[in-house]
Amino acid sequence: MGLGGISIWQLLVVLVIILLLVGPKRLKSLGSEMGNFLKNFRKAVDDKEENQNEADK
């Protein structure tokens, strides 16, 4: 068993399909864009929680 019931072979198949759909050149920028998205999402969630805590006081 791998991560949450997903085996290594299933992960490899998914990665190969993504590579075929996106292409190797676009894959690097796609990873960068995903990282920026997660960073901005976490910042927005933290800001919302901070604003909500201030409103509760």
C-alpha distance matrix in Angstrom:
0.0 3.8 6.8 7.6 5.5 6.5 5.5 8.1 10.4 10.8 11.7 14.0 15.6 16.3 17.8 19.9 21.2 22.1 23.8 25.8 26.9 27.8 28.9 28.6 31.7 30.8 27.2 28.6 30.9 28.2 26.1 29.3 30.2 26.9 27.4 30.9 29.9 27.5 30.2 32.9 30.8 30.1 33.8 34.9 32.8 34.3 37.7 37.5 36.4 39.3 41.8 40.7 41.2 44.6 45.6 44.7 47.1
3.8 0.0 3.8 6.2 5.6 5.0 4.6 6.2 9.4 9.4 9.1 11.8 13.9 14.0 15.0 17.6 19.0 19.4 21.1 23.4 24.4 25.0 26.0 25.5 28.5 27.5 23.9 25.1 27.3 24.7 22.5 25.6 26.6 23.3 23.7 27.3 26.4 24.0 26.7 29.4 27.5 26.9 30.5 31.8 29.9 31.3 34.7 34.7 33.8 36.5 39.0 38.2 38.7 42.0 43.2 42.5 44.8
6.8 3.8 0.0 3.8 5.5 5.2 6.9 8.4 11.5 10.5 9.4 12.7 14.7 13.8 14.8 17.9 18.9 18.6 20.7 23.2 23.6 23.9 25.4 25.0 27.6 26.2 22.6 23.7 25.5 22.8 20.5 23.4 24.1 20.6 21.0 24.4 23.3 20.8 23.5 26.1 24.0 23.3 27.0 28.2 26.2 27.6 31.1 30.9 30.1 32.8 35.3 34.5 35.1 38.3 39.5 38.9 41.2
7.6 6.2 3.8 0.0 3.8 5.6 8.6 11.1 13.6 11.8 11.6 15.2 16.4 15.2 16.9 20.0 20.3 20.2 22.7 24.9 25.0 25.6 27.4 27.5 30.0 28.3 24.9 26.2 27.6 24.6 22.5 25.4 25.7 22.0 22.6 25.8 24.2 21.6 24.5 26.7 24.2 23.6 27.4 28.1 25.8 27.5 30.9 30.3 29.3 32.3 34.6 33.4 34.1 37.5 38.3 37.5 40.1
5.5 5.6 5.5 3.8 0.0 3.8 6.4 9.8 11.5 10.0 10.8 14.2 14.9 14.5 16.7 19.2 19.6 20.2 22.6 24.4 24.8 25.9 27.6 27.8 30.7 29.2 25.8 27.5 29.2 26.1 24.4 27.5 27.8 24.3 25.2 28.5 26.9 24.6 27.6 29.8 27.3 27.0 30.8 31.4 29.2 31.1 34.4 33.7 32.9 36.0 38.1 36.9 37.7 41.2 41.8 41.0 43.7
6.5 5.0 5.2 5.6 3.8 0.0 3.8 6.8 8.3 6.4 7.1 10.4 11.2 10.8 12.9 15.4 15.9 16.6 18.9 20.7 21.3 22.4 23.9 24.1 27.1 25.7 22.4 24.3 26.1 23.1 21.5 24.9 25.2 21.9 23.1 26.4 25.0 23.0 26.2 28.4 26.3 26.3 30.0 30.7 28.9 30.9 34.1 33.6 33.2 36.2 38.3 37.4 38.4 41.7 42.4 42.0 44.6
5.5 4.6 6.9 8.6 6.4 3.8 0.0 3.8 5.4 5.3 6.5 8.8 10.2 11.0 12.6 14.5 15.8 16.9 18.6 20.4 21.6 22.7 23.7 23.6 26.9 26.0 22.6 24.4 26.7 24.0 22.3 25.8 26.7 23.6 24.6 28.1 27.1 25.3 28.2 30.7 28.9 28.8 32.5 33.5 31.9 33.6 36.9 36.7 36.2 39.1 41.3 40.6 41.5 44.7 45.6 45.2 47.7
8.1 6.2 8.4 11.1 9.8 6.8 3.8 0.0 3.8 5.5 5.1 6.2 8.7 10.0 10.5 12.3 14.4 15.4 16.4 18.4 20.1 20.9 21.4 20.9 24.2 23.7 20.2 21.9 24.5 22.2 20.4 23.9 25.1 22.3 23.2 26.9 26.3 24.6 27.4 30.1 28.7 28.7 32.2 33.4 32.2 33.8 37.0 37.2 36.8 39.4 41.8 41.4 42.2 45.3 46.5 46.2 48.6
10.4 9.4 11.5 13.6 11.5 8.3 5.4 3.8 0.0 3.8 5.4 5.0 6.2 8.7 9.8 10.6 12.4 14.3 15.2 16.6 18.5 19.9 20.3 20.2 23.8 23.4 20.3 22.4 25.1 22.7 21.4 25.1 26.2 23.6 25.0 28.5 27.8 26.5 29.5 32.0 30.6 31.0 34.4 35.5 34.4 36.3 39.3 39.4 39.3 42.0 44.1 43.7 44.8 47.8 48.8 48.7 51.2
10.8 9.4 10.5 11.8 10.0 6.4 5.3 5.5 3.8 0.0 3.8 5.4 5.1 6.3 8.7 10.0 10.7 12.4 14.3 15.5 16.7 18.3 19.4 19.9 23.2 22.3 19.2 21.7 23.9 21.1 20.1 23.8 24.4 21.6 23.3 26.7 25.6 24.4 27.7 29.8 28.2 28.8 32.3 33.0 31.9 34.1 37.0 36.8 36.8 39.7 41.7 41.1 42.4 45.4 46.2 46.2 48.8
11.7 9.1 9.4 11.6 10.8 7.1 6.5 5.1 5.4 3.8 0.0 3.8 5.5 5.1 6.1 8.6 10.0 10.6 12.2 14.3 15.4 16.3 17.3 17.3 20.5 19.6 16.2 18.3 20.6 17.9 16.6 20.3 21.1 18.4 19.8 23.3 22.5 21.2 24.3 26.7 25.3 25.8 29.2 30.2 29.3 31.3 34.2 34.2 34.4 37.0 39.1 38.8 40.0 42.9 43.9 44.0 46.6
14.0 11.8 12.7 15.2 14.2 10.4 8.8 6.2 5.0 5.4 3.8 0.0 3.8 5.4 5.0 6.1 8.6 9.8 10.4 12.3 14.2 15.2 15.5 15.3 18.8 18.4 15.3 17.5 20.2 18.0 16.9 20.6 21.7 19.5 21.0 24.5 24.1 23.2 26.1 28.5 27.6 28.2 31.5 32.6 32.0 33.9 36.7 37.0 37.3 39.8 41.9 41.8 43.1 45.8 46.9 47.2 49.6
15.6 13.9 14.7 16.4 14.9 11.2 10.2 8.7 6.2 5.1 5.5 3.8 0.0 3.8 5.5 5.2 6.2 8.7 9.9 10.6 12.4 14.2 14.9 15.6 19.1 18.5 15.8 18.7 21.0 18.5 18.2 21.9 22.5 20.4 22.5 25.7 24.9 24.4 27.6 29.6 28.4 29.5 32.7 33.5 32.9 35.2 37.8 37.8 38.4 41.1 42.8 42.7 44.2 47.0 47.7 48.1 50.8
16.3 14.0 13.8 15.2 14.5 10.8 11.0 10.0 8.7 6.3 5.1 5.4 3.8 0.0 3.8 5.5 5.2 6.2 8.6 9.9 10.6 12.1 13.6 14.5 17.7 16.4 13.7 16.6 18.4 15.6 15.3 19.1 19.3 17.1 19.4 22.4 21.3 21.0 24.3 26.1 24.8 26.1 29.3 29.9 29.4 31.8 34.3 34.2 34.9 37.6 39.3 39.2 40.8 43.5 44.2 44.7 47.4
17.8 15.0 14.8 16.9 16.7 12.9 12.6 10.5 9.8 8.7 6.1 5.0 5.5 3.8 0.0 3.8 5.5 5.1 6.1 8.6 9.9 10.4 11.2 11.4 14.6 13.8 10.7 13.4 15.7 13.2 12.7 16.5 17.3 15.4 17.4 20.6 20.1 19.9 22.8 24.9 24.2 25.3 28.3 29.3 29.1 31.2 33.7 34.1 34.8 37.2 39.0 39.2 40.8 43.3 44.3 44.9 47.4
19.9 17.6 17.9 20.0 19.2 15.4 14.5 12.3 10.6 10.0 8.6 6.1 5.2 5.5 3.8 0.0 3.8 5.4 5.0 6.2 8.6 9.9 9.9 10.5 14.2 13.9 11.5 14.6 17.0 15.0 15.1 18.8 19.6 18.2 20.4 23.3 23.0 23.1 26.0 28.0 27.4 28.8 31.7 32.5 32.6 34.8 37.1 37.4 38.4 40.8 42.4 42.7 44.4 46.8 47.7 48.5 51.0
21.2 19.0 18.9 20.3 19.6 15.9 15.8 14.4 12.4 10.7 10.0 8.6 6.2 5.2 5.5 3.8 0.0 3.8 5.4 5.1 6.2 8.5 9.7 11.6 14.8 13.8 11.9 15.5 17.1 14.6 15.5 19.1 19.1 17.8 20.5 23.1 22.2 22.7 25.9 27.4 26.5 28.3 31.2 31.6 31.7 34.2 36.3 36.4 37.6 40.1 41.5 41.7 43.6 46.0 46.6 47.5 50.2
22.1 19.4 18.6 20.2 20.2 16.6 16.9 15.4 14.3 12.4 10.6 9.8 8.7 6.2 5.1 5.4 3.8 0.0 3.8 5.4 5.1 5.9 7.8 9.5 12.3 10.6 8.6 12.2 13.5 10.8 11.8 15.4 15.3 14.1 16.9 19.4 18.6 19.3 22.4 23.8 23.2 25.1 27.8 28.3 28.6 31.0 33.0 33.3 34.6 37.0 38.3 38.7 40.6 42.9 43.6 44.6 47.2
23.8 21.1 20.7 22.7 22.6 18.9 18.6 16.4 15.2 14.3 12.2 10.4 9.9 8.6 6.1 5.0 5.4 3.8 0.0 3.8 5.5 5.3 5.2 6.2 9.5 9.0 7.1 10.6 12.6 10.9 11.9 15.2 15.8 15.3 17.7 20.2 20.1 20.9 23.6 25.2 25.1 26.9 29.4 30.2 30.8 33.0 34.9 35.5 36.8 39.0 40.5 41.1 42.9 45.0 46.0 47.1 49.6
25.8 23.4 23.2 24.9 24.4 20.7 20.4 18.4 16.6 15.5 14.3 12.3 10.6 9.9 8.6 6.2 5.1 5.4 3.8 0.0 3.8 5.7 5.5 8.0 11.0 10.7 10.0 13.6 15.1 13.5 15.2 18.3 18.5 18.2 20.9 23.1 22.7 23.9 26.7 28.0 27.8 29.8 32.3 32.8 33.5 35.9 37.6 38.1 39.5 41.8 43.0 43.6 45.6 47.7 48.5 49.6 52.2
26.9 24.4 23.6 25.0 24.8 21.3 21.6 20.1 18.5 16.7 15.4 14.2 12.4 10.6 9.9 8.6 6.2 5.1 5.5 3.8 0.0 3.8 6.0 9.3 11.4 9.8 9.7 13.5 14.1 12.0 14.3 17.2 16.6 16.4 19.6 21.3 20.6 22.1 25.0 25.8 25.5 27.9 30.2 30.4 31.2 33.9 35.4 35.6 37.3 39.6 40.6 41.2 43.4 45.4 45.9 47.2 49.9
27.8 25.0 23.9 25.6 25.9 22.4 22.7 20.9 19.9 18.3 16.3 15.2 14.2 12.1 10.4 9.9 8.5 5.9 5.3 5.7 3.8 0.0 3.8 6.8 8.1 6.0 6.3 10.0 10.4 8.6 11.2 13.8 13.4 13.7 16.7 18.3 18.0 19.7 22.3 23.2 23.4 25.7 27.8 28.2 29.3 31.7 33.1 33.7 35.5 37.5 38.6 39.5 41.6 43.4 44.1 45.6 48.1
28.9 26.0 25.4 27.4 27.6 23.9 23.7 21.4 20.3 19.4 17.3 15.5 14.9 13.6 11.2 9.9 9.7 7.8 5.2 5.5 6.0 3.8 0.0 3.8 5.7 5.6 6.2 9.4 10.7 10.1 12.3 14.7 15.1 15.8 18.3 20.0 20.3 22.0 24.2 25.4 25.9 28.1 30.0 30.8 32.0 34.1 35.6 36.4 38.2 40.0 41.2 42.3 44.2 46.0 46.9 48.4 50.8
28.6 25.5 25.0 27.5 27.8 24.1 23.6 20.9 20.2 19.9 17.3 15.3 15.6 14.5 11.4 10.5 11.6 9.5 6.2 8.0 9.3 6.8 3.8 0.0 3.8 5.6 5.1 7.3 9.6 10.0 11.2 13.4 14.8 15.6 17.4 19.3 20.3 21.6 23.5 25.1 26.0 27.7 29.5 30.8 32.0 33.8 35.4 36.6 38.1 39.7 41.2 42.4 44.1 45.8 47.1 48.5 50.7
31.7 28.5 27.6 30.0 30.7 27.1 26.9 24.2 23.8 23.2 20.5 18.8 19.1 17.7 14.6 14.2 14.8 12.3 9.5 11.0 11.4 8.1 5.7 3.8 0.0 3.8 5.5 6.3 7.6 9.2 11.0 12.1 13.4 15.1 16.8 18.1 19.4 21.2 22.6 24.0 25.3 27.2 28.6 29.8 31.5 33.1 34.4 35.8 37.6 38.9 40.3 41.8 43.5 44.9 46.2 48.0 50.0
30.8 27.5 26.2 28.3 29.2 25.7 26.0 23.7 23.4 22.3 19.6 18.4 18.5 16.4 13.8 13.9 13.8 10.6 9.0 10.7 9.8 6.0 5.6 5.6 3.8 0.0 3.8 5.6 5.4 6.0 8.7 10.0 10.5 12.1 14.3 15.4 16.2 18.3 20.0 21.0 22.2 24.3 25.8 26.7 28.4 30.3 31.4 32.6 34.5 36.0 37.2 38.6 40.5 42.0 43.1 44.8 47.0
27.2 23.9 22.6 24.9 25.8 22.4 22.6 20.2 20.3 19.2 16.2 15.3 15.8 13.7 10.7 11.5 11.9 8.6 7.1 10.0 9.7 6.3 6.2 5.1 5.5 3.8 0.0 3.8 5.6 5.0 6.3 8.7 9.8 10.5 12.4 14.4 15.2 16.6 18.5 20.0 20.8 22.6 24.5 25.7 26.9 28.7 30.3 31.4 33.0 34.6 36.1 37.3 39.0 40.7 42.0 43.4 45.6
28.6 25.1 23.7 26.2 27.5 24.3 24.4 21.9 22.4 21.7 18.3 17.5 18.7 16.6 13.4 14.6 15.5 12.2 10.6 13.6 13.5 10.0 9.4 7.3 6.3 5.6 3.8 0.0 3.8 5.4 5.3 6.5 8.8 10.0 10.9 12.7 14.4 15.7 16.9 18.7 20.1 21.6 23.0 24.7 26.1 27.5 29.0 30.6 32.1 33.4 35.0 36.5 38.0 39.5 41.0 42.6 44.4
30.9 27.3 25.5 27.6 29.2 26.1 26.7 24.5 25.1 23.9 20.6 20.2 21.0 18.4 15.7 17.0 17.1 13.5 12.6 15.1 14.1 10.4 10.7 9.6 7.6 5.4 5.6 3.8 0.0 3.8 5.4 5.0 6.1 8.5 9.8 10.5 12.2 14.3 15.3 16.5 18.1 20.0 21.1 22.4 24.3 25.8 26.9 28.5 30.3 31.5 32.8 34.5 36.2 37.5 38.9 40.7 42.6
28.2 24.7 22.8 24.6 26.1 23.1 24.0 22.2 22.7 21.1 17.9 18.0 18.5 15.6 13.2 15.0 14.6 10.8 10.9 13.5 12.0 8.6 10.1 10.0 9.2 6.0 5.0 5.4 3.8 0.0 3.8 5.4 5.1 6.1 8.6 9.9 10.4 12.3 14.2 15.4 16.3 18.4 20.0 20.9 22.4 24.3 25.7 26.8 28.6 30.2 31.4 32.7 34.6 36.2 37.3 38.9 41.1
26.1 22.5 20.5 22.5 24.4 21.5 22.3 20.4 21.4 20.1 16.6 16.9 18.2 15.3 12.7 15.1 15.5 11.8 11.9 15.2 14.3 11.2 12.3 11.2 11.0 8.7 6.3 5.3 5.4 3.8 0.0 3.8 5.5 5.1 6.2 8.7 9.8 10.6 12.3 14.3 15.2 16.6 18.5 20.0 21.1 22.7 24.4 25.8 27.1 28.6 30.3 31.6 33.1 34.8 36.2 37.6 39.6
29.3 25.6 23.4 25.4 27.5 24.9 25.8 23.9 25.1 23.8 20.3 20.6 21.9 19.1 16.5 18.8 19.1 15.4 15.2 18.3 17.2 13.8 14.7 13.4 12.1 10.0 8.7 6.5 5.0 5.4 3.8 0.0 3.8 5.4 5.1 6.3 8.6 10.0 10.6 12.4 14.2 15.6 16.7 18.5 20.1 21.3 22.7 24.5 26.0 27.1 28.7 30.3 31.8 33.2 34.8 36.4 38.2
30.2 26.6 24.1 25.7 27.8 25.2 26.7 25.1 26.2 24.4 21.1 21.7 22.5 19.3 17.3 19.6 19.1 15.3 15.8 18.5 16.6 13.4 15.1 14.8 13.4 10.5 9.8 8.8 6.1 5.1 5.5 3.8 0.0 3.8 5.4 5.1 6.1 8.7 9.9 10.6 12.1 14.3 15.4 16.4 18.3 20.0 21.0 22.4 24.4 25.7 26.8 28.4 30.3 31.6 32.8 34.7 36.6
26.9 23.3 20.6 22.0 24.3 21.9 23.6 22.3 23.6 21.6 18.4 19.5 20.4 17.1 15.4 18.2 17.8 14.1 15.3 18.2 16.4 13.7 15.8 15.6 15.1 12.1 10.5 10.0 8.5 6.1 5.1 5.4 3.8 0.0 3.8 5.5 5.0 6.2 8.6 10.0 10.4 12.3 14.2 15.3 16.4 18.3 19.9 21.0 22.6 24.3 25.7 26.8 28.6 30.3 31.5 33.0 35.1
27.4 23.7 21.0 22.6 25.2 23.1 24.6 23.2 25.0 23.3 19.8 21.0 22.5 19.4 17.4 20.4 20.5 16.9 17.7 20.9 19.6 16.7 18.3 17.4 16.8 14.3 12.4 10.9 9.8 8.6 6.2 5.1 5.4 3.8 0.0 3.8 5.4 5.2 6.2 8.7 9.8 10.7 12.4 14.3 15.5 16.6 18.4 20.1 21.3 22.6 24.4 25.8 27.1 28.8 30.4 31.8 33.6
30.9 27.3 24.4 25.8 28.5 26.4 28.1 26.9 28.5 26.7 23.3 24.5 25.7 22.4 20.6 23.3 23.1 19.4 20.2 23.1 21.3 18.3 20.0 19.3 18.1 15.4 14.4 12.7 10.5 9.9 8.7 6.3 5.1 5.5 3.8 0.0 3.8 5.5 5.1 6.2 8.5 10.0 10.6 12.3 14.3 15.4 16.5 18.3 20.1 21.0 22.4 24.3 25.8 27.0 28.6 30.4 32.1
29.9 26.4 23.3 24.2 26.9 25.0 27.1 26.3 27.8 25.6 22.5 24.1 24.9 21.3 20.1 23.0 22.2 18.6 20.1 22.7 20.6 18.0 20.3 20.3 19.4 16.2 15.2 14.4 12.2 10.4 9.8 8.6 6.1 5.0 5.4 3.8 0.0 3.8 5.5 5.3 6.0 8.6 9.9 10.5 12.2 14.2 15.3 16.4 18.4 19.9 21.0 22.4 24.3 25.8 26.9 28.6 30.7
27.5 24.0 20.8 21.6 24.6 23.0 25.3 24.6 26.5 24.4 21.2 23.2 24.4 21.0 19.9 23.1 22.7 19.3 20.9 23.9 22.1 19.7 22.0 21.6 21.2 18.3 16.6 15.7 14.3 12.3 10.6 10.0 8.7 6.2 5.2 5.5 3.8 0.0 3.8 5.5 5.0 6.1 8.5 9.8 10.5 12.2 14.1 15.3 16.5 18.2 19.9 21.0 22.5 24.3 25.7 27.0 29.0
30.2 26.7 23.5 24.5 27.6 26.2 28.2 27.4 29.5 27.7 24.3 26.1 27.6 24.3 22.8 26.0 25.9 22.4 23.6 26.7 25.0 22.3 24.2 23.5 22.6 20.0 18.5 16.9 15.3 14.2 12.3 10.6 9.9 8.6 6.2 5.1 5.5 3.8 0.0 3.8 5.5 5.3 6.3 8.7 10.1 10.7 12.3 14.4 15.6 16.5 18.4 20.0 21.2 22.7 24.5 26.0 27.6
32.9 29.4 26.1 26.7 29.8 28.4 30.7 30.1 32.0 29.8 26.7 28.5 29.6 26.1 24.9 28.0 27.4 23.8 25.2 28.0 25.8 23.2 25.4 25.1 24.0 21.0 20.0 18.7 16.5 15.4 14.3 12.4 10.6 10.0 8.7 6.2 5.3 5.5 3.8 0.0 3.8 5.5 5.0 6.2 8.7 9.9 10.4 12.2 14.3 15.2 16.3 18.2 19.9 21.0 22.4 24.4 26.2
30.8 27.5 24.0 24.2 27.3 26.3 28.9 28.7 30.6 28.2 25.3 27.6 28.4 24.8 24.2 27.4 26.5 23.2 25.1 27.8 25.5 23.4 25.9 26.0 25.3 22.2 20.8 20.1 18.1 16.3 15.2 14.2 12.1 10.4 9.8 8.5 6.0 5.0 5.5 3.8 0.0 3.8 5.4 5.1 6.2 8.6 9.9 10.6 12.4 14.2 15.3 16.5 18.4 20.1 21.1 22.7 24.9
30.1 26.9 23.3 23.6 27.0 26.3 28.8 28.7 31.0 28.8 25.8 28.2 29.5 26.1 25.3 28.8 28.3 25.1 26.9 29.8 27.9 25.7 28.1 27.7 27.2 24.3 22.6 21.6 20.0 18.4 16.6 15.6 14.3 12.3 10.7 10.0 8.6 6.1 5.3 5.5 3.8 0.0 3.8 5.4 5.1 6.1 8.5 9.8 10.6 12.2 14.2 15.2 16.5 18.4 19.9 21.1 23.0
33.8 30.5 27.0 27.4 30.8 30.0 32.5 32.2 34.4 32.3 29.2 31.5 32.7 29.3 28.3 31.7 31.2 27.8 29.4 32.3 30.2 27.8 30.0 29.5 28.6 25.8 24.5 23.0 21.1 20.0 18.5 16.7 15.4 14.2 12.4 10.6 9.9 8.5 6.3 5.0 5.4 3.8 0.0 3.8 5.5 5.1 6.1 8.6 9.9 10.4 12.2 14.1 15.3 16.5 18.3 20.0 21.5
34.9 31.8 28.2 28.1 31.4 30.7 33.5 33.4 35.5 33.0 30.2 32.6 33.5 29.9 29.3 32.5 31.6 28.3 30.2 32.8 30.4 28.2 30.8 30.8 29.8 26.7 25.7 24.7 22.4 20.9 20.0 18.5 16.4 15.3 14.3 12.3 10.5 9.8 8.7 6.2 5.1 5.4 3.8 0.0 3.8 5.5 5.1 6.1 8.6 9.8 10.5 12.1 14.2 15.3 16.4 18.4 20.4
32.8 29.9 26.2 25.8 29.2 28.9 31.9 32.2 34.4 31.9 29.3 32.0 32.9 29.4 29.1 32.6 31.7 28.6 30.8 33.5 31.2 29.3 32.0 32.0 31.5 28.4 26.9 26.1 24.3 22.4 21.1 20.1 18.3 16.4 15.5 14.3 12.2 10.5 10.1 8.7 6.2 5.1 5.5 3.8 0.0 3.8 5.5 5.1 6.2 8.6 9.9 10.5 12.3 14.3 15.3 16.5 18.8
34.3 31.3 27.6 27.5 31.1 30.9 33.6 33.8 36.3 34.1 31.3 33.9 35.2 31.8 31.2 34.8 34.2 31.0 33.0 35.9 33.9 31.7 34.1 33.8 33.1 30.3 28.7 27.5 25.8 24.3 22.7 21.3 20.0 18.3 16.6 15.4 14.2 12.2 10.7 9.9 8.6 6.1 5.1 5.5 3.8 0.0 3.8 5.4 5.2 6.1 8.6 9.8 10.5 12.3 14.2 15.4 17.0
37.7 34.7 31.1 30.9 34.4 34.1 36.9 37.0 39.3 37.0 34.2 36.7 37.8 34.3 33.7 37.1 36.3 33.0 34.9 37.6 35.4 33.1 35.6 35.4 34.4 31.4 30.3 29.0 26.9 25.7 24.4 22.7 21.0 19.9 18.4 16.5 15.3 14.1 12.3 10.4 9.9 8.5 6.1 5.1 5.5 3.8 0.0 3.8 5.5 5.0 6.1 8.5 9.9 10.6 12.3 14.3 15.8
37.5 34.7 30.9 30.3 33.7 33.6 36.7 37.2 39.4 36.8 34.2 37.0 37.8 34.2 34.1 37.4 36.4 33.3 35.5 38.1 35.6 33.7 36.4 36.6 35.8 32.6 31.4 30.6 28.5 26.8 25.8 24.5 22.4 21.0 20.1 18.3 16.4 15.3 14.4 12.2 10.6 9.8 8.6 6.1 5.1 5.4 3.8 0.0 3.8 5.4 5.1 6.1 8.6 9.9 10.5 12.3 14.6
36.4 33.8 30.1 29.3 32.9 33.2 36.2 36.8 39.3 36.8 34.4 37.3 38.4 34.9 34.8 38.4 37.6 34.6 36.8 39.5 37.3 35.5 38.2 38.1 37.6 34.5 33.0 32.1 30.3 28.6 27.1 26.0 24.4 22.6 21.3 20.1 18.4 16.5 15.6 14.3 12.4 10.6 9.9 8.6 6.2 5.2 5.5 3.8 0.0 3.8 5.5 5.0 6.1 8.6 9.8 10.5 12.7
39.3 36.5 32.8 32.3 36.0 36.2 39.1 39.4 42.0 39.7 37.0 39.8 41.1 37.6 37.2 40.8 40.1 37.0 39.0 41.8 39.6 37.5 40.0 39.7 38.9 36.0 34.6 33.4 31.5 30.2 28.6 27.1 25.7 24.3 22.6 21.0 19.9 18.2 16.5 15.2 14.2 12.2 10.4 9.8 8.6 6.1 5.0 5.4 3.8 0.0 3.8 5.4 5.2 6.3 8.7 10.0 11.1
41.8 39.0 35.3 34.6 38.1 38.3 41.3 41.8 44.1 41.7 39.1 41.9 42.8 39.3 39.0 42.4 41.5 38.3 40.5 43.0 40.6 38.6 41.2 41.2 40.3 37.2 36.1 35.0 32.8 31.4 30.3 28.7 26.8 25.7 24.4 22.4 21.0 19.9 18.4 16.3 15.3 14.2 12.2 10.5 9.9 8.6 6.1 5.1 5.5 3.8 0.0 3.8 5.5 5.1 6.2 8.7 10.3
40.7 38.2 34.5 33.4 36.9 37.4 40.6 41.4 43.7 41.1 38.8 41.8 42.7 39.2 39.2 42.7 41.7 38.7 41.1 43.6 41.2 39.5 42.3 42.4 41.8 38.6 37.3 36.5 34.5 32.7 31.6 30.3 28.4 26.8 25.8 24.3 22.4 21.0 20.0 18.2 16.5 15.2 14.1 12.1 10.5 9.8 8.5 6.1 5.0 5.4 3.8 0.0 3.8 5.4 5.1 6.3 9.0
41.2 38.7 35.1 34.1 37.7 38.4 41.5 42.2 44.8 42.4 40.0 43.1 44.2 40.8 40.8 44.4 43.6 40.6 42.9 45.6 43.4 41.6 44.2 44.1 43.5 40.5 39.0 38.0 36.2 34.6 33.1 31.8 30.3 28.6 27.1 25.8 24.3 22.5 21.2 19.9 18.4 16.5 15.3 14.2 12.3 10.5 9.9 8.6 6.1 5.2 5.5 3.8 0.0 3.8 5.4 5.1 6.6
44.6 42.0 38.3 37.5 41.2 41.7 44.7 45.3 47.8 45.4 42.9 45.8 47.0 43.5 43.3 46.8 46.0 42.9 45.0 47.7 45.4 43.4 46.0 45.8 44.9 42.0 40.7 39.5 37.5 36.2 34.8 33.2 31.6 30.3 28.8 27.0 25.8 24.3 22.7 21.0 20.1 18.4 16.5 15.3 14.3 12.3 10.6 9.9 8.6 6.3 5.1 5.4 3.8 0.0 3.8 5.4 5.5
45.6 43.2 39.5 38.3 41.8 42.4 45.6 46.5 48.8 46.2 43.9 46.9 47.7 44.2 44.3 47.7 46.6 43.6 46.0 48.5 45.9 44.1 46.9 47.1 46.2 43.1 42.0 41.0 38.9 37.3 36.2 34.8 32.8 31.5 30.4 28.6 26.9 25.7 24.5 22.4 21.1 19.9 18.3 16.4 15.3 14.2 12.3 10.5 9.8 8.7 6.2 5.1 5.4 3.8 0.0 3.8 5.5
44.7 42.5 38.9 37.5 41.0 42.0 45.2 46.2 48.7 46.2 44.0 47.2 48.1 44.7 44.9 48.5 47.5 44.6 47.1 49.6 47.2 45.6 48.4 48.5 48.0 44.8 43.4 42.6 40.7 38.9 37.6 36.4 34.7 33.0 31.8 30.4 28.6 27.0 26.0 24.4 22.7 21.1 20.0 18.4 16.5 15.4 14.3 12.3 10.5 10.0 8.7 6.3 5.1 5.4 3.8 0.0 3.8
47.1 44.8 41.2 40.1 43.7 44.6 47.7 48.6 51.2 48.8 46.6 49.6 50.8 47.4 47.4 51.0 50.2 47.2 49.6 52.2 49.9 48.1 50.8 50.7 50.0 47.0 45.6 44.4 42.6 41.1 39.6 38.2 36.6 35.1 33.6 32.1 30.7 29.0 27.6 26.2 24.9 23.0 21.5 20.4 18.8 17.0 15.8 14.6 12.7 11.1 10.3 9.0 6.6 5.5 5.5 3.8 0.0
